[in-house]
Amino acid sequence: MLKWALIFFIVSLVAGALGFSGIASAAGSIAKILFVVFLVICLIFLALGLLAGEILF
């Protein structure tokens, strides 16, 4: 997921540099959404890991 966010961010930078503002803003929006989804999933798994460790020990 983070890999795709990085890819869309790079596409956004390249499109912005070449003057394709519509494509750049769309790719930037997708990158932001994917990054937020990645962070949410990461925090959920972190919390589950901490709770599972607490139950086992």
C-alpha positions, 0 to 999 in steps of 0.5 A, spaced: 500 500 500 505 504 501 509 502 495 502 505 491 502 511 495 509 513 493 508 511 486 502 516 485 506 521 489 512 520 484 507 520 478 504 527 481 510 530 481 512 528 474 505 530 471 506 537 475 513 538 472 510 537 465 504 542 466 499 537 467 495 540 473 489 535 472 493 529 472 498 531 478 492 533 482 488 527 481 495 523 482 496 527 489 489 526 491 490 518 490 497 518 494 494 522 500 488 517 500 492 511 500 497 513 505 492 515 510 489 508 509 496 505 510 497 509 516 490 506 519 491 499 517 498 500 520 495 503 527 490 497 527 495 492 526 500 495 531 494 495 536 492 488 535 500 486 536 500 489 543 494 486 545 496 479 543 502 480 546 499 482 553 494 476 552 500 471 551 505 474 557 
